[in-house]
């Protein structure tokens, strides 16, 4: 276990982003309102220099860092190990204890996953095990749900491991699919009614539980 991951009264969280950062904003709002009592958003890392999420973080006074996915491409192949190793170094230097993937589109690997085992969570826009795994992200998830004709969808917060969307489920919330829904309208409602609700709740519950256990993190 890395020596920098020690018990504290509030855990230092890093939020990993790739785009607009609406889930990051939900976490920042929860922090401002006092919902997050056991976690502090201390760092935002973006896989894109153009991500609007970086502006959200800066306006909230949160330190930002850009680790571009494109810098780790070689002949069309992504160097997952190199990216994950450098990300681990950034997290360690900032004494990060909990990692939150909030619309983060990079697939992580070793040595990061081992260093932060059961300390990385992700929010996914479906009720896992439906519409998840490789290729299911963003609007593709909602397009698949509508094509399948399901009447209920939702969002899931889960631990991150070496299987895409395969980690233990921490929290889920259902959302009704309405007649006439498009992928865009469904995406927006799932965010508003599920993702923005359960992501802060799951983060707080996890951090509070770890602190209560008073175990090395």
C-alpha positions as CSV (number, residue, x, y, z in Angstrom):
1,X,0.0,0.0,0.0
2,X,1.5,3.4,-0.9
3,X,2.8,5.3,2.2
4,X,0.9,8.5,1.3
5,X,-2.5,6.8,1.7
6,X,-3.0,7.3,5.4
7,X,-6.1,7.7,7.5
8,X,-7.4,11.3,7.8
9,X,-10.6,13.1,8.9
10,X,-11.4,14.0,5.4
11,X,-10.1,12.2,2.4
12,X,-8.4,14.0,-0.5
13,X,-10.3,13.2,-3.7
14,X,-9.2,13.6,-7.3
15,X,-11.9,13.9,-10.0
16,X,-10.8,12.6,-13.5
17,X,-12.6,14.2,-16.4
18,X,-12.6,14.4,-20.2
19,X,-15.3,16.8,-21.2
20,X,-17.9,19.2,-19.9
21,X,-17.6,18.2,-16.3
22,X,-21.3,18.2,-15.2
23,X,-20.7,15.3,-12.8
24,X,-17.7,17.3,-11.4
25,X,-20.0,20.2,-10.9
26,X,-22.4,18.0,-9.0
27,X,-19.6,17.0,-6.7
28,X,-18.5,20.6,-6.2
29,X,-22.1,21.6,-5.5
30,X,-22.3,18.8,-2.9
31,X,-19.1,20.0,-1.3
32,X,-20.3,23.5,-1.1
33,X,-23.7,22.5,0.3
34,X,-22.0,20.4,3.0
35,X,-23.2,17.0,1.7
36,X,-19.5,15.9,1.3
37,X,-18.4,15.8,4.9
38,X,-15.8,13.1,4.6
39,X,-14.2,14.0,1.2
40,X,-12.6,17.1,-0.2
41,X,-12.2,17.7,-3.9
42,X,-8.5,18.5,-4.0
43,X,-7.5,17.9,-7.7
44,X,-9.0,17.6,-11.1
45,X,-7.1,15.7,-13.9
46,X,-8.3,16.0,-17.5
47,X,-7.4,13.8,-20.4
48,X,-8.1,16.8,-22.7
49,X,-6.7,20.4,-22.5
50,X,-9.9,21.7,-24.0
51,X,-12.3,20.1,-21.4
52,X,-14.7,22.7,-20.0
53,X,-14.5,20.8,-16.7
54,X,-11.1,22.4,-16.2
55,X,-12.8,25.8,-16.0
56,X,-15.4,24.5,-13.5
57,X,-12.6,23.2,-11.3
58,X,-10.6,26.5,-11.5
59,X,-13.6,28.6,-10.7
60,X,-14.1,26.4,-7.6
61,X,-10.4,26.9,-6.6
62,X,-9.5,23.3,-7.3
63,X,-6.0,22.5,-8.6
64,X,-6.0,21.2,-12.1
65,X,-3.7,19.1,-14.2
66,X,-3.9,18.0,-17.9
67,X,-2.6,14.5,-18.8
68,X,-3.6,14.2,-22.5
69,X,-4.5,10.9,-23.9
70,X,-3.1,11.8,-27.3
71,X,0.4,12.2,-25.9
72,X,0.4,8.4,-25.2
73,X,-0.6,7.3,-28.6
74,X,2.0,5.4,-30.7
75,X,1.0,4.4,-34.2
76,X,-2.6,4.4,-33.2
77,X,-2.1,2.3,-30.0
78,X,-2.6,3.7,-26.6
79,X,0.1,3.2,-24.0
80,X,-2.2,2.4,-21.1
81,X,0.6,1.5,-18.7
82,X,2.6,4.6,-19.3
83,X,-0.5,6.8,-18.9
84,X,-1.5,5.1,-15.7
85,X,2.0,5.2,-14.2
86,X,2.2,9.0,-14.8
87,X,-1.3,9.5,-13.5
88,X,-0.3,7.5,-10.4
89,X,2.7,9.8,-9.9
90,X,0.5,12.9,-10.1
91,X,-2.0,11.5,-7.6
92,X,0.8,10.6,-5.2
93,X,2.4,14.0,-5.4
94,X,-0.9,15.5,-4.5
95,X,-1.5,13.0,-1.7
96,X,-4.8,11.8,-3.3
97,X,-6.6,9.1,-1.3
98,X,-9.8,8.6,-3.4
99,X,-10.2,8.8,-7.2
100,X,-13.5,9.6,-8.9
101,X,-14.0,9.0,-12.7
102,X,-16.6,11.5,-13.8
103,X,-17.0,11.2,-17.6
104,X,-13.4,10.1,-17.9
105,X,-12.9,8.3,-21.2
106,X,-9.5,6.8,-20.7
107,X,-9.2,3.1,-19.8
108,X,-6.8,2.8,-16.8
109,X,-4.4,0.0,-16.0
110,X,-1.5,-0.9,-13.8
111,X,0.2,0.2,-11.7
112,X,-2.6,2.6,-10.8
113,X,-5.3,0.0,-10.3
114,X,-3.3,-1.9,-7.7
115,X,-2.2,1.2,-5.9
116,X,-5.8,2.4,-5.5
117,X,-7.6,-0.9,-5.3
118,X,-11.2,-0.2,-4.1
119,X,-10.3,3.5,-4.0
120,X,-11.4,4.4,-7.5
121,X,-15.1,4.8,-8.4
122,X,-16.8,5.5,-11.6
123,X,-20.3,6.7,-12.6
124,X,-21.8,4.9,-15.6
125,X,-25.1,6.0,-17.3
126,X,-27.0,2.7,-17.1
127,X,-28.1,0.1,-14.7
128,X,-25.2,-2.2,-14.8
129,X,-25.1,-5.0,-16.1
130,X,-27.2,-3.5,-18.8
131,X,-25.5,-1.4,-21.6
132,X,-22.0,-1.4,-20.1
133,X,-18.5,-2.6,-21.1
134,X,-16.3,-1.7,-24.0
135,X,-17.9,0.8,-26.4
136,X,-20.7,1.8,-24.1
137,X,-20.2,5.5,-23.1
138,X,-21.9,8.8,-23.5
139,X,-24.8,8.8,-26.0
140,X,-24.0,5.3,-27.2
141,X,-25.4,4.0,-23.9
142,X,-28.7,5.8,-24.3
143,X,-29.0,4.9,-28.0
144,X,-28.6,1.3,-27.0
145,X,-31.3,1.5,-24.3
146,X,-33.8,3.1,-26.7
147,X,-33.0,0.6,-29.4
148,X,-33.6,-2.2,-26.9
149,X,-36.9,-0.7,-25.9
150,X,-36.4,-0.8,-22.1
151,X,-38.8,1.1,-20.0
152,X,-36.4,1.8,-17.1
153,X,-32.7,2.8,-17.2
154,X,-30.6,4.8,-14.8
155,X,-27.1,5.2,-13.5
156,X,-24.6,3.2,-11.5
157,X,-21.6,4.0,-9.3
158,X,-19.1,1.2,-9.1
159,X,-15.5,0.4,-8.2
160,X,-13.0,0.4,-11.0
161,X,-11.0,-2.7,-11.8
162,X,-9.3,-4.2,-14.9
163,X,-12.7,-5.1,-16.5
164,X,-14.5,-2.2,-18.1
165,X,-17.5,-1.4,-15.9
166,X,-16.9,-4.6,-14.1
167,X,-16.2,-3.5,-10.5
168,X,-18.4,-4.0,-7.5
169,X,-21.6,-1.9,-7.6
170,X,-21.9,0.7,-4.9
171,X,-25.1,2.5,-5.7
172,X,-27.7,2.6,-8.5
173,X,-30.7,4.8,-9.2
174,X,-33.5,4.1,-11.8
175,X,-34.9,6.5,-14.3
176,X,-38.1,6.0,-16.4
177,X,-37.8,6.0,-20.2
178,X,-40.5,8.2,-21.6
179,X,-42.3,8.0,-24.9
180,X,-40.7,10.1,-27.5
181,X,-37.3,10.1,-25.7
182,X,-34.2,10.7,-27.8
183,X,-30.7,9.8,-26.8
184,X,-30.1,13.4,-25.9
185,X,-33.2,13.9,-23.7
186,X,-32.7,10.6,-22.0
187,X,-29.0,11.4,-21.3
188,X,-30.0,14.7,-19.7
189,X,-32.6,13.1,-17.5
190,X,-30.4,10.3,-16.4
191,X,-27.7,12.9,-15.4
192,X,-30.1,15.1,-13.6
193,X,-32.2,12.4,-11.8
194,X,-29.5,9.8,-11.2
195,X,-25.9,10.6,-11.9
196,X,-25.8,13.9,-10.1
197,X,-27.6,12.4,-7.2
198,X,-25.8,9.1,-6.5
199,X,-22.2,10.1,-7.4
200,X,-21.9,12.6,-4.4
201,X,-23.8,10.1,-2.2
202,X,-21.6,7.2,-3.1
203,X,-18.4,9.2,-2.6
204,X,-19.5,10.4,0.8
205,X,-20.7,6.9,1.9
206,X,-17.4,5.3,0.8
207,X,-15.2,7.9,2.5
208,X,-17.3,8.0,5.7
209,X,-17.0,4.2,5.8
210,X,-13.3,4.2,5.4
211,X,-12.8,6.9,8.0
212,X,-15.1,5.0,10.4
213,X,-13.0,1.9,10.0
214,X,-9.9,4.0,10.8
215,X,-7.9,1.8,8.5
216,X,-4.9,2.7,6.3
217,X,-6.2,3.8,3.0
